[in-house]
Amino acid sequence: MQGKSWAQQQSTRRLEFLTLSLPNKHICNSNKTGIDFNNSTVLDGNNVPICCNEYDHLLYNNQDDQGSFEDNNWLNDSDVSIEPNCDSNDGIENSLPIDSVRDNFEAYCASISRRFVDELPAKAGEAIELLSILRKTSAPLGLYEIIMKWHFFSMQQILRHQRMSDTSHFFNRNGLYKYLFSRYHMDGGRYNIKKEITLPSLAVTVKIVHHDAMASFESLLTDPRIKDEDYLFFDNDPFVPPPSHIPIISDVNTGKVYTETYKKLITKPDKQILLPVIFYIDGAATGHFVDLNITAVKFTFGIFNRKAREKNHMWRTLGYIPEVWAKRCRGRRIFVNSGHKDAEIQRHALEVDSGRNGMSGGAVPAQDLHTILALIWESMLPMMQKQGFGWDFFYNGKLYNDVEFIPFVPFISCDTAEADKLCGSYSSRANGVSQLCR
């Protein structure tokens, strides 16, 4: 058993986002299976990501019980086949692409001229420059108000007893952020989405901060800093298929994962463009003497060449993986189980963290990462479930109307620690392990 992975020994569940058939967000709430879709569409009652077969079994059971489905939050799904598509792409071929990504951007472009003028308000540029300086120098953003008050007092625009709101040149920091979010299409609750979830292994409640995938895709496709030479197409044509024989493996579109996926997913070569979504997961330390790491889940597109993917503005952050200390969680549980009177408050907090559905931990430790990633990637399901998303693509001086981008995930770039948890492999490589898991 030492050569087997954690997932093989204790759990048979795995993430299968590419094969999930998801025609509705709130259709499933069955007591028979214990899966509750009120909070998430990809997690069961124990906050473990469900696999394709479990979802299909649940879907058909609810279809027999309810007879029909109702959907008030998603787009019209009458054109989506609910037949299982785990082993074939027949269900994908009969579906239609999502147009909400393009429609949201077109609505923003139509309203931007009415809501905002071409230039920023007077003195707003100086306020934005000050915030940029504070961020680049890693200074506390709370210094913004202090520096502004010193500036207005030195310029004799306010007196010491006056407030900064007494001058018309002052921009409140929160108000400035709100204005910039609305001006650059980052409002509408699509960014900085916060959701609490109980981890199945540690049985503690953590707060996940993530962004909407459709909004992030739109942001990356409309970045004005992207140039024609940043794209990666055969013969500089987005609709040219991969050659039948590629003698040299050079970039993403020359590997077998791209060419084989192109044959399977592209059914309309004159209209569809295969869109590789490359993810990158890595932790970053917040300081030299701080044990708190920030692990960001970033992505870029494989239609950009390798040189372009080395630029910072070619990446977008989809969410953040919080740092959870297992020793502290176990220590708190031991303290509660001791029966000490001082542990009653901790007992109540532990019951809240364990959730209302009786979770007490016990899952494999790697499952916590899968649960967090499932929540972060959940907003990608509509685009993966349907035939991609529609877009008006401008490239090389030509506008390609009604293009269908077909997204897929070729690989996830990460360090060994994250890769072991993603694959369910042993993280220990000492003498106690009979063989290394590859």
Beta strands, then each sheet from edge to edge (+ up, - down):
strand 1: 29-30
strand 2: 35-36
strand 3: 193-198
strand 4: 205-210
strand 5: 272-285
strand 6: 293-301
strand 7: 316-321
strand 8: 389-395
strand 9: 398-408
strand 10: 412-414
sheet 1: 1+ 2-
sheet 2: 3+ 4-
sheet 3: 7+ 6- 5+ 9+ 8-
sheet 4: 7+ 6- 5+ 10+
end
